[in-house]
């Protein structure tokens, strides 16, 4: 019953403010946000719902931050593609970790059809 109530409230769900603590990172202090238990559980539920959808619709040659994928898969695909006639002659390696701090999450959620649907038929 609580799970059904949770699922029905997804369209109005808002995370609680995180607890901020300062931690040492390479000699510098930086903030760390600790979410509430309920918010962590909600994140886990979202993940369980979204992971199969994302995996089904993702580029099969995308390897970053994906379960069951590792550097060996990347090397295999590079070997296959670079061994072709007229293949690419350069490989781009980029560290995009800081870009996620500047992403407009509301814009992403607005365009994400999964979050705009009622998960439970009434």
ABEGO torsion letter per residue (X at the ends): XAAAAAAAAAAABBBBBBBBBBBBBGGBBBBBBBBBAAAAAAAAAAAAAAAAAAAAABBAABABGBBGBBAAAAAAAAAAAAABBGBBABBBBBBAAAAAAABBAAAAAAABAAAABBABBX
